[in-house]
Amino acid sequence: MSAPSSLMSNLASVVKEASDEEIQVPKSDDFFESKAFRLLTLILYMGGVSGMGLTLAVYYLFIWDSRMPPLPVFKHTHPIG
């Protein structure tokens, strides 16, 4: 019975040593992975969405005609009632 307990203590020490290690990831100097590129794309996206909203607002305020056309008058009809 001492074999499984010694195996578990050895395994626990190996796991503890492995969890303390830090894996080094090389830093990329690519512009498309930089924070500046992410910020630029965010600004362009927000500007595009806001610009379309502003365009629609200007269209509906100054160009779109919301008046209804007059109803047609039919001759030779009998009134209901």
C-alpha positions in Angstrom: 0.0 0.0 0.0 3.0 2.3 0.3 3.6 2.1 -3.4 0.5 4.0 -4.5 1.0 6.7 -1.8 4.7 7.3 -2.8 3.6 7.4 -6.5 1.0 10.0 -5.6 3.5 12.1 -3.7 5.9 11.9 -6.6 3.1 12.8 -9.1 2.1 15.7 -6.9 5.6 17.1 -6.8 5.9 16.8 -10.6 2.6 18.6 -11.1 3.6 21.4 -8.7 6.9 21.9 -10.5 5.1 21.9 -13.9 2.6 24.5 -12.8 5.3 26.9 -11.6 6.9 27.0 -15.1 6.1 29.9 -17.3 5.9 29.3 -21.1 7.6 32.1 -23.0 5.7 33.2 -26.1 7.6 35.4 -28.5 6.2 38.8 -29.0 5.0 39.6 -32.5 5.9 42.9 -34.1 3.3 42.5 -36.8 1.1 45.6 -37.2 -2.1 43.6 -37.8 -1.7 42.1 -34.3 -1.0 45.4 -32.6 -3.2 47.4 -30.3 -3.0 50.4 -32.7 -4.5 48.3 -35.5 -7.3 47.0 -33.2 -8.0 50.6 -32.1 -8.0 51.8 -35.7 -10.5 49.2 -36.9 -12.7 50.0 -33.9 -12.7 53.7 -34.8 -13.4 52.9 -38.5 -16.3 50.5 -37.6 -17.9 53.0 -35.1 -17.5 55.8 -37.7 -19.1 53.7 -40.4 -22.1 52.8 -38.3 -22.5 56.3 -36.9 -22.1 57.8 -40.4 -24.9 55.6 -41.8 -27.1 56.6 -38.9 -26.4 60.3 -39.6 -27.0 59.8 -43.3 -30.4 58.2 -42.6 -31.3 61.0 -40.1 -30.5 63.7 -42.7 -32.4 61.8 -45.4 -35.5 61.5 -43.2 -35.3 65.1 -41.9 -34.7 66.9 -45.2 -35.5 64.7 -48.2 -38.2 62.1 -47.4 -41.8 63.3 -48.0 -44.1 61.8 -45.4 -47.3 63.2 -46.8 -49.9 60.7 -47.9 -51.2 61.1 -51.5 -54.9 62.1 -51.7 -57.4 59.3 -51.7 -59.0 58.7 -55.1 -62.5 59.8 -55.7 -64.7 57.3 -57.4 -67.7 58.6 -59.4 -71.0 56.9 -59.9 -70.8 55.0 -56.6 -73.6 54.7 -54.0 -72.8 55.7 -50.4 -73.0 53.0 -47.9 -76.0 53.1 -45.6 
